[in-house]
Amino acid sequence: MENRRRAHDSPLVEDVAEVLITEACLQQRVRELGAQLSEDYYDMNPLLVCVLKGGYLFLADLTRQLTIRHAIDFMAVSSYGDGTRSSGVVRILKDLDADIGGRHVLVVEDIIDTGHTLAYLLENLHSRQPASVRVCTLLSKPDRREVELAIDYVGFEVPDEFVVGYGLDYAEGYRNLPFIGVLKPEVYS
């Protein structure tokens, strides 16, 4: 049998100062959100709009928990680059393939920080005349919020720390960690 390293021996894990949300807690909360969304959107065939890249793991797990008919689409927006703080400038890098006119839309986000990116995205989506637009985010950082937003479904509130894992990245790394962790400041300073 070949010698294998254990997951906690990973150099990625060594860059994490603290695990905020374990893999088991993440999966339990995703199951709860899936059940709530299945109830709230019963017989509505919502369009789940995943905000790439960070939201892809959350969306994949969330859709497997839904017991209702639904569709998915993707948008990619950018306001971070390789930095640790939002630049305030939002760009749409990939737009929706589907027409959302008259559809019930659920925006699936990885994290809501200042709210600028989401506010821009919601304004853009509302201009397309959907039947409704709601927001489901895995993580929310209320201490960083600069824009008043209605967030309909929140997985977890997290402190104002730089978090990675479960789709969230720093300079395109750490997305594959199965938990949400705080990145050591020396990694991004």
N, C-alpha and C positions, 0 to 999 in steps of 0.2 A: 504494500500500500504506500502510495506516495506521501511525502511529508507535506502537510498543508498548514498554512498560517491560519490562525483564528481571526475572526472579523475584528476583534478588539485590538489586534496587533497591527492594523492598517495604519499607514502614515496619515490617512485622512482623519482617522479618529484621534490621532495624536495632536492634531490641530484644534480639537474641540476642547474648550475649557470646562463645559458643563452640558449635560443632557437635560434639556428643559422638558421635553415630551417624549416618552418612550414609544417604541414601535407598537406595543400593545395598546397604549392609551390612544395613539393615533387611529389605529384600526377600530377600536371601540367607538370613538367619536364619529368616525366616518359611517359606521353602521347606524348610529343614532341619526345622523344627518340624512342618510339615505331613507330611513323610515319616515322621518318628518317630511321630506320632499315628496315621497311617494304619496303621502296623505294629502299634502297641500296642493299637489299638482295632479291629483287623481282625475283621469279622463280629460286632461288638457294638452297632452303631447307637447311638453315644453321643448324648446331648443336650448341646450346647454352650450354656452359660449365659453370655451376655455381660453384664458389669457396665458399665452405662451411666454416664455418657456416654463416658468416655475410651476404652473398649475397642472401640468400633464399627469403627474403621478396621482395627485389628489383627484383629478377628473376620472382617471382610469379606475381607481378604487371606488369612487363614489358611484359611477355608473353601474358597477357590478352589484351595488346595494339597492339600486332602484328596482321597484317591482312594477313600474309603469312604462308605457310606451313613451319614448323620447328620442330626440335626435341630438347630434353634437356638431359643433363647428368650432373653428379656432380663429383667434386674432392674436397677433403679436404686436405689442407696443413696447416702446423703450423710453426710459427716463433715467436709467442708471449707468449704462456703460460698465466699466470695470470698477467704479467707485463704490463707496459704502453709503453714500447719501444721494437722495434724488436730485437730479440736475434741475428739475422744474420744467424742462422742455420735454414734451411728449410727442413721440412720432409713431404713426401706425406703420409697422413693417410688413404685416400681412393682414389683409382685410378678410371679412367673412366671404364664404362662397355662396351662402344661402341668402335669399331675400327674407328679411324678418318682418315685413309688413303684416300686421295682424296676428303675429305669433306671440306666444308667451315665452319670454326670454329669461334665462337664468344665467347671469354672469358668474363663472367659477374662477375665483382668484386664489393665488397662493397666500398672499399677504397684503394687507392694507396698512400703509405707513402714514404718510402725510395726507393722502387722499387725493392729491393733485392728478395722478394718473387715472384713477378710477373716475373722478369727476369729469375729466375730459372724455373718457370712454363712454360714460353714461350719457353725456350730452350728445355725443355722436350717435349712439344707439337710439336714443329717444327721437332724434331727427328722422329716423327711418320708419316711424309710425308702427311700432310693435303694439300688440294688445296690452302687454305689461313687461316691465323689466324689474327683476329683483337681483339681489347680490348674495352669493354664498362664498364666504372666504374661509380658508383653513385657519389663518392667523390674522389677528388684528392687534395693532400697536396704538391704543388710544392715546398714550402719552405723546405721541408724535403727530397726532392729527392736526392739520392746519385748515382743512376744508370740512364743513358740515356735510355728513353723508348719512343716508339711511342704509344700514347694512342689515339685511333680513335674516341671514343665517351666519353665525360665527362658530367656528370650531373651537378656537382657543384664543384668549387674550394673552399676549406676551409682553414682557418688559421691553424698554428701549435698549435692546442689545442687538448685535449683528448676528442673526440666526441663519443657519444653513441646514441642509438635509431635506429629504422627502420632496425633492424638486427644487428647493431654494438653493441658490448658488452664491459663490463669491468667485468672480472672474471665470465663470463656467465650470468651476469645480465644486465638489461636495454634494451635488444633486442626488447622488446615489446612496447617501447615508440613509438608513431606514428609520431614523429618529430626527427630531428637531433639536439641534444643539447650538450653543453659543460659541462662535468662533473666537479663538484667542486673538486679542488685539495685535500682538506682534506679527500675526499672519498677514493682516491687511494694512498695517501702519507703514 
